[in-house]
Amino acid sequence: MPEPLQHGLKIDHARDSVARQDFVIGLRRYVLNDLAEAMRRRYDDQVAPAFARRQGRPFESQDEIHREMLGNTTFQFYSAARYNAQEMSWRSVIPEVASHIDEIAQKAAAITGTAQGSLTLDPSLELPRNVTELDVHLMPGGYESRGDYLAGAVYDNGLTVFSAGLLGPHIDDIGQSFAHYVAERFPEFSPRRIVDCGCTVGHNSVPWAQTFPGAQVHAIDVASAPLRYGHARAESMGVPIHFHQMDATSMAFEDESMDLVVSAQFLHEVSLKDIRRYFAECYRVLKPGGMLITMELAPARYMQPYDCFYLDWDAYYNREPYYRAFRNADALELARPAGFAAENFFEFTVPQYTKTEPAEFARQARLDLSFDNYCGQLRDDMRYYGFGLRK
Ligand SMILES: C[S@@+](CC[C@H](N)C(=O)[O-])C[C@H]1O[C@@H](n2cnc3c(N)ncnc32)[C@H](O)[C@@H]1O
């Protein structure tokens, strides 16, 4: 059973709904762990040797592997099962969320009546096509549902099922891990103003405010429904965050007004052109000495072609059209035209904060870059990849 959400907008899921969610979690574990391992064995034992015999050389790229695997029944079965499990993650929560949406709105209104943080919406903001034209990761309707809480509630509850408990009860393990990484690795750095870009429901924004209680934390997204939901969510946890409907590629913040700009799983959902514009904005809003911290998919250059092929699945079949281009790109090269210097670029991996003893987390946060061999799997011992830039 997924660990129920622990905040003021949580809804009580009926037993048949919980059973459906349990099934989806089991199916995703089976697909992403067992079937993925079986597919890897099939690749090592049959597909790669057959290709090498035929071509007189091994596979050279992820695309070659993908083309070959398209005709392989194990891949076809894996792919069909994974696509269905993805759709089922959302479907396992949508009816319940939809039937509780008025209750969520009432709770949100009561919670935000005495808000310490704020919500600033901009109905005139033109939403980018990557949000309006895509049901990203097969999420019905995408991120926006103007005028209500639906998209935020679906995302929050759906991610809880999708992540199968790996992200902790507040699905905030990524934010916790990166905020504590910064606190451990840069003890002299004490940010006063932080902004989280592409925050969705702010689940990973909250840990920055908890870890740096003296800081004013802002969280921005182009979609209004997740922000409206996220504002009430954060307030219900007693964490003041300032949510803004704002485009990260054209921020309304003053020049040199931020100490720290962060994002999690944001860049791989926008085009390379918009990533360049985002870095330019980060450079503009950061104070001298300020820091940019990004949690993202690990770059293709650190992986074998098979692992790249494996991760490319999302780009081909999960409505993540920018995923592949982002992983194949060099973040530093995208950031340099903005003004960031190569010597101020650093990469790191962090363990999961909510699954690791604090002393062990602190030790590992100081280790040099290292990658695990379990990319794309649902495991308790995974590490996140990140990169940073100092201005
Ligand atoms: C994968 S979600 C990020 C999830 C979240 N940060 C996390 O930690 O799990 C990507 C978010 O970026 C938002 N987004 C897309 N383009 C944007 C842009 N140009 N400016 C701000 N937000 C954007 C989407 O609306 C969506 O909420």
The ligand as an SDF file (V2000), in Angstrom:
LIG
                    3D

 27 29  0  0  0  0  0  0  0  0999 V2000
    8.3970   17.3160  -13.8130 C   0  0  0  0  0  0  0  0  0  0  0  0
    7.6080   18.7400  -13.2350 S   0  0  0  0  0  0  0  0  0  0  0  0
    8.7060   19.2070  -11.9340 C   0  0  0  0  0  0  0  0  0  0  0  0
    8.4220   18.5080  -10.7060 C   0  0  0  0  0  0  0  0  0  0  0  0
    8.9800   19.0310   -9.4390 C   0  0  0  0  0  0  0  0  0  0  0  0
    9.9270   20.1130   -9.5550 N   0  0  0  0  0  0  0  0  0  0  0  0
    9.6030   17.8990   -8.6650 C   0  0  0  0  0  0  0  0  0  0  0  0
   10.5280   18.2070   -7.9360 O   0  0  0  0  0  0  0  0  0  0  0  0
    9.1500   16.7560   -8.7480 O   0  0  0  0  0  0  0  0  0  0  0  0
    7.9050   20.0400  -14.3770 C   0  0  0  0  0  0  0  0  0  0  0  0
    7.1550   21.3200  -14.0100 C   0  0  0  0  0  0  0  0  0  0  0  0
    7.7010   22.3900  -14.7650 O   0  0  0  0  0  0  0  0  0  0  0  0
    6.6490   23.2520  -15.1170 C   0  0  0  0  0  0  0  0  0  0  0  0
    7.1280   24.0660  -16.2480 N   0  0  0  0  0  0  0  0  0  0  0  0
    7.2880   23.6960  -17.5280 C   0  0  0  0  0  0  0  0  0  0  0  0
    7.8090   24.7100  -18.2450 N   0  0  0  0  0  0  0  0  0  0  0  0
    7.9970   25.7450  -17.3850 C   0  0  0  0  0  0  0  0  0  0  0  0
    8.5250   27.0430  -17.5090 C   0  0  0  0  0  0  0  0  0  0  0  0
    8.9660   27.5200  -18.6740 N   0  0  0  0  0  0  0  0  0  0  0  0
    8.5850   27.8220  -16.3960 N   0  0  0  0  0  0  0  0  0  0  0  0
    8.1500   27.3660  -15.2050 C   0  0  0  0  0  0  0  0  0  0  0  0
    7.6220   26.1390  -15.0380 N   0  0  0  0  0  0  0  0  0  0  0  0
    7.5540   25.3350  -16.1120 C   0  0  0  0  0  0  0  0  0  0  0  0
    5.4780   22.3420  -15.4020 C   0  0  0  0  0  0  0  0  0  0  0  0
    4.2570   23.0400  -15.3150 O   0  0  0  0  0  0  0  0  0  0  0  0
    5.6790   21.2830  -14.3040 C   0  0  0  0  0  0  0  0  0  0  0  0
    4.9470   21.6240  -13.1690 O   0  0  0  0  0  0  0  0  0  0  0  0
  1  2  1  0
  2  3  1  0
  2 10  1  0
  3  4  1  0
  4  5  1  0
  5  6  1  0
  5  7  1  0
  7  8  2  0
  7  9  1  0
 10 11  1  0
 11 12  1  0
 11 26  1  0
 12 13  1  0
 13 14  1  0
 13 24  1  0
 14 15  1  0
 14 23  1  0
 15 16  2  0
 16 17  1  0
 17 18  1  0
 17 23  2  0
 18 19  1  0
 18 20  2  0
 20 21  1  0
 21 22  2  0
 22 23  1  0
 24 25  1  0
 24 26  1  0
 26 27  1  0
M  CHG  2   2   1   9  -1
M  END
$$$$
